Amino acid sequence: MNLLSIQSHVAYGHVGNSAAVFPLQRLGIEVWPVDTVQFAYHAGYGPPPGHVFDGTTVAALVGGIDARGVLAGCDGILSGYIGTVPVGEAILDAVALVKRRNPNALYGCDPVIGDVEGRYVPEQVQEFFRKRALAAADILTPNRFELEALSGLPVVSTADAFAAIDLLRSRGPRIVVATSVTTADTPAGHLDILAGDARQRLRVRTPHLPVSVSGTGDMLSALFLAHFLRAGSVAEAVSLAVSSVYGVIEATAAQGARELALVAAQAEIVAPSRIFPAEPVGAAP
């Protein structure tokens, strides 16, 4: 399997491509990373030194890959952090190009907008996701904040979350996986990951581990796309992706580390030590 991954890169830590490429490679997948930024570390440490690439650079890199004649063998495109709208447009152009070369390729879009602390991309980028990227995506993986921001609906209950998921699906993506969801229906000390497509509504529930670490959503989005491409099952893909991410977070917490213990806990990527099943939650509308 070959995946084109277009997102941020940091030299220290694990977010964006730095959280996605190695897990995909551990699954035996060939990854072609194209970086939208090159930073020393992620913004959680403060403003990072580095460089933000423009849409022209992203387009040139994808064009160079295409010149090698390999995009017909690209099974999927993954995108994450987009700092500017022109970079986002270059990503959608790349998606269209890959799909011309391989109509069966899938686009997994992680709409990085913000989290519980608020939005951390420009408003224009949020609007780009809402007005442009949704229609192009096959798979969308927002967190709870992004689910509310893109749908315009409040998420207070599980039913609210699935209403927001269904609304987003009506605008383009056939599968939506909402991560880091806590609602009035979530037991204390737990997190829900909710997935919906035209046939089913699913929930994976895990303990909420006492660690604050970046990159978990980037890793989960990459693993979900990979497992879905392999198995064709939303239930299997979300269960395996969540279980691997949980195993890595658990190892990170045990180390008292601030960055994902991707290397130390890499066995969790291939064979999670604990499997969290995807359970049906009602019927799809």
C-alpha positions as CSV (number, residue, x, y, z in Angstrom):
1,M,0.0,0.0,0.0
2,N,1.2,3.5,-0.8
3,L,-0.1,6.7,0.9
4,L,0.6,10.4,0.2
5,S,0.6,12.3,3.5
6,I,0.5,16.1,3.2
7,Q,0.8,17.8,6.6
8,S,3.1,19.5,9.1
9,H,6.5,18.2,10.3
10,V,8.4,18.9,13.5
11,A,12.0,17.9,14.2
12,Y,11.3,17.3,17.8
13,G,8.2,15.5,19.0
14,H,5.4,13.8,17.2
15,V,2.6,15.8,15.5
16,G,1.5,15.9,11.8
17,N,3.7,13.8,9.6
18,S,6.0,13.2,12.6
19,A,3.1,11.3,14.2
20,A,1.7,9.7,11.1
21,V,4.6,8.5,8.9
22,F,6.4,6.1,11.4
23,P,3.2,4.3,12.5
24,L,2.2,3.8,8.9
25,Q,5.6,2.4,8.0
26,R,5.4,0.1,11.0
27,L,2.3,-1.3,9.4
28,G,4.3,-2.0,6.2
29,I,2.9,0.9,4.3
30,E,5.0,3.0,1.9
31,V,4.5,6.7,2.8
32,W,5.3,9.7,0.6
33,P,5.4,12.6,3.1
34,V,4.9,16.2,1.8
35,D,5.4,18.7,4.6
36,T,3.3,21.9,4.9
37,V,5.6,23.3,7.5
38,Q,9.0,22.5,8.9
39,F,9.2,23.5,12.6
40,A,11.6,22.7,15.4
41,Y,8.8,21.6,17.6
42,H,5.0,22.0,17.9
43,A,3.3,25.2,19.1
44,G,2.5,23.7,22.5
45,Y,6.0,24.8,23.5
46,G,5.5,28.3,22.3
47,P,6.1,29.9,18.8
48,P,8.4,27.5,17.0
49,P,11.3,28.4,14.8
50,G,11.0,27.1,11.3
51,H,9.3,27.7,7.9
52,V,5.8,27.6,6.5
53,F,5.7,26.3,3.0
54,D,3.4,27.9,0.4
55,G,0.9,26.2,-1.9
56,T,3.3,26.5,-4.9
57,T,5.9,24.4,-3.0
58,V,3.4,21.7,-2.1
59,A,2.1,21.6,-5.7
60,A,5.7,21.3,-7.0
61,L,6.5,18.4,-4.7
62,V,3.3,16.5,-5.6
63,G,4.0,17.3,-9.3
64,G,7.5,15.8,-8.9
65,I,6.1,12.6,-7.4
66,D,3.7,12.4,-10.3
67,A,6.5,12.8,-12.8
68,R,7.9,9.5,-11.5
69,G,4.7,7.9,-12.8
70,V,3.8,6.4,-9.4
71,L,0.5,8.1,-8.5
72,A,-1.5,5.4,-10.2
73,G,-0.3,3.2,-7.3
74,C,-1.3,5.7,-4.6
75,D,-4.1,4.1,-2.5
76,G,-4.9,7.1,-0.4
77,I,-4.2,10.8,0.5
78,L,-3.9,12.0,4.1
79,S,-4.0,15.7,5.1
80,G,-3.7,17.4,8.4
81,Y,-2.6,20.9,9.5
82,I,-3.1,23.6,6.9
83,G,-1.7,27.0,7.8
84,T,-3.0,28.9,4.8
85,V,-5.8,28.6,2.3
86,P,-3.4,28.4,-0.7
87,V,-1.8,25.3,0.9
88,G,-5.3,23.8,1.3
89,E,-6.1,24.4,-2.3
90,A,-2.8,22.8,-3.3
91,I,-3.8,19.7,-1.3
92,L,-7.2,19.5,-3.0
93,D,-5.5,19.8,-6.4
94,A,-3.2,16.9,-5.3
95,V,-6.3,14.9,-4.3
96,A,-7.9,15.5,-7.7
97,L,-4.7,14.5,-9.4
98,V,-4.3,11.3,-7.5
99,K,-7.9,10.4,-8.1
100,R,-7.4,10.9,-11.9
101,R,-4.4,8.5,-11.7
102,N,-6.3,6.1,-9.4
103,P,-10.1,6.5,-9.1
104,N,-10.2,4.1,-6.2
105,A,-7.9,6.2,-4.0
106,L,-9.5,7.6,-0.8
107,Y,-8.9,11.0,0.7
108,G,-8.7,11.1,4.5
109,C,-9.0,14.7,5.8
110,D,-8.1,15.6,9.4
111,P,-9.6,19.1,9.6
112,V,-7.1,20.6,12.1
113,I,-8.9,23.7,13.5
114,G,-8.5,23.7,17.2
115,D,-9.4,21.9,20.4
116,V,-11.0,22.6,23.8
117,E,-8.7,25.6,24.3
118,G,-10.0,27.2,21.1
119,R,-9.3,27.7,17.5
120,Y,-5.6,27.9,16.5
121,V,-5.8,28.4,12.7
122,P,-7.1,31.5,10.9
123,E,-10.8,31.8,10.4
124,Q,-10.2,31.6,6.6
125,V,-8.8,28.1,7.1
126,Q,-11.8,27.0,9.1
127,E,-14.0,28.3,6.2
128,F,-11.8,26.4,3.7
129,F,-12.5,23.2,5.5
130,R,-16.2,23.9,5.7
131,K,-16.8,25.2,2.2
132,R,-14.1,23.3,0.2
133,A,-12.5,20.3,1.9
134,L,-15.6,18.6,3.1
135,A,-16.9,18.1,-0.4
136,A,-13.6,16.5,-1.5
137,A,-13.1,14.2,1.5
138,D,-14.0,10.5,1.7
139,I,-13.1,10.3,5.4
140,L,-13.2,13.1,7.9
141,T,-11.7,12.8,11.4
142,P,-12.6,15.9,13.5
143,N,-12.2,16.1,17.3
144,R,-15.2,17.3,19.3
145,F,-14.3,21.0,18.9
146,E,-13.9,20.6,15.1
147,L,-17.1,18.6,14.9
148,E,-19.0,21.5,16.4
149,A,-17.1,24.2,14.4
150,L,-17.7,22.5,11.1
151,S,-21.3,21.5,11.7
152,G,-22.5,24.6,13.6
153,L,-24.2,22.2,16.0
154,P,-23.6,22.0,19.8
155,V,-22.5,18.6,21.0
156,V,-23.9,17.9,24.4
157,S,-25.1,14.3,24.1
158,T,-24.1,11.3,22.0
159,A,-27.3,11.9,19.9
160,D,-26.0,15.5,19.3
161,A,-22.7,14.2,18.1
162,F,-24.2,11.8,15.6
163,A,-26.5,14.5,14.4
164,A,-23.4,16.6,13.7
165,I,-21.7,13.6,12.1
166,D,-24.7,13.0,9.8
167,L,-24.8,16.7,8.8
168,L,-21.1,16.6,7.8
169,R,-21.6,13.4,5.9
170,S,-24.4,15.1,3.9
171,R,-21.8,17.6,2.7
172,G,-19.3,15.1,1.3
173,P,-17.4,12.6,3.4
174,R,-19.0,9.1,3.5
175,I,-17.3,8.3,6.8
176,V,-16.8,10.6,9.8
177,V,-14.8,9.6,12.8
178,A,-15.2,12.0,15.7
179,T,-12.3,11.8,18.2
180,S,-11.9,12.8,21.9
181,V,-15.6,13.2,22.4
182,T,-17.0,13.6,25.9
183,T,-20.7,14.3,26.4
184,A,-23.3,14.0,29.1
185,D,-23.5,10.3,28.1
186,T,-19.8,9.6,28.6
187,P,-18.9,8.0,32.0
188,A,-16.5,10.0,34.1
189,G,-12.9,9.1,33.4
190,H,-13.6,7.9,29.8
191,L,-13.4,9.2,26.2
192,D,-15.6,8.3,23.3
193,I,-14.6,7.9,19.6
194,L,-17.7,8.0,17.4
195,A,-17.9,6.8,13.8
196,G,-20.7,7.0,11.3
197,D,-21.4,6.1,7.7
198,A,-24.5,5.4,5.7
199,R,-25.1,2.1,7.4
200,Q,-24.0,2.3,11.0
201,R,-23.2,4.4,14.1
202,L,-20.4,3.1,16.2
203,R,-18.7,4.0,19.5
204,V,-15.3,3.0,20.9
205,R,-15.0,3.9,24.6
206,T,-11.7,4.0,26.4
207,P,-10.4,5.2,29.8
208,H,-9.2,8.8,29.8
209,L,-5.5,8.5,30.6
210,P,-4.0,11.3,32.8
211,V,-1.6,12.6,30.2
212,S,-1.6,15.7,28.0
213,V,0.1,15.0,24.8
214,S,-0.1,16.3,21.2
215,G,-0.3,14.3,18.0
216,T,-2.8,11.6,19.0
217,G,-5.4,12.8,16.5
218,D,-2.8,12.8,13.7
219,M,-1.8,9.3,14.6
220,L,-5.4,8.0,14.8
221,S,-6.3,9.6,11.5
222,A,-3.4,7.9,9.7
223,L,-4.1,4.5,11.3
224,F,-7.8,4.7,10.5
225,L,-7.2,5.4,6.9
226,A,-4.7,2.6,6.6
227,H,-6.8,0.0,8.4
228,F,-9.9,1.0,6.4
229,L,-8.1,0.7,3.1
230,R,-6.9,-2.8,4.1
231,A,-10.1,-4.2,5.7
232,G,-12.9,-2.1,4.2
233,S,-14.6,-2.2,7.6
234,V,-15.3,1.0,9.6
235,A,-15.7,-1.0,12.8
236,E,-12.4,-2.9,12.4
237,A,-10.5,0.2,11.4
238,V,-11.7,2.4,14.2
239,S,-11.2,-0.4,16.8
240,L,-7.6,-1.1,15.7
241,A,-6.7,2.6,15.3
242,V,-8.1,3.6,18.7
243,S,-6.5,0.5,20.4
244,S,-3.0,1.4,19.0
245,V,-3.3,5.0,20.0
246,Y,-4.4,4.1,23.5
247,G,-1.5,1.7,23.9
248,V,1.0,4.4,22.8
249,I,-0.6,6.9,25.2
250,E,-0.5,4.4,28.0
251,A,3.2,3.9,27.5
252,T,3.7,7.7,27.3
253,A,1.9,8.1,30.6
254,A,4.0,5.3,32.2
255,Q,7.2,7.2,31.1
256,G,5.9,10.5,32.3
257,A,6.8,11.8,28.8
258,R,5.4,14.9,27.1
259,E,5.7,13.5,23.6
260,L,4.2,10.3,22.2
261,A,6.3,7.3,23.0
262,L,6.0,6.2,19.4
263,V,9.4,4.4,19.2
264,A,9.4,2.9,22.6
265,A,5.8,1.6,22.2
266,Q,5.9,0.7,18.5
267,A,4.7,-2.8,19.1
268,E,1.3,-1.3,20.0
269,I,1.0,0.0,16.5
270,V,1.3,-3.5,15.0
271,A,-0.4,-5.5,17.7
272,P,-2.2,-3.5,20.4
273,S,-2.0,-5.1,23.8
274,R,-5.6,-4.2,24.5
275,I,-8.4,-4.1,21.9
276,F,-11.3,-1.8,22.4
277,P,-14.3,-3.0,20.3
278,A,-16.5,-0.7,18.2
279,E,-20.0,-1.1,19.5
280,P,-23.2,-0.2,17.6
281,V,-25.0,2.9,18.9
282,G,-28.5,2.8,17.3
283,A,-29.1,2.8,13.6
284,A,-27.9,5.1,10.9
285,P,-30.7,7.5,9.7
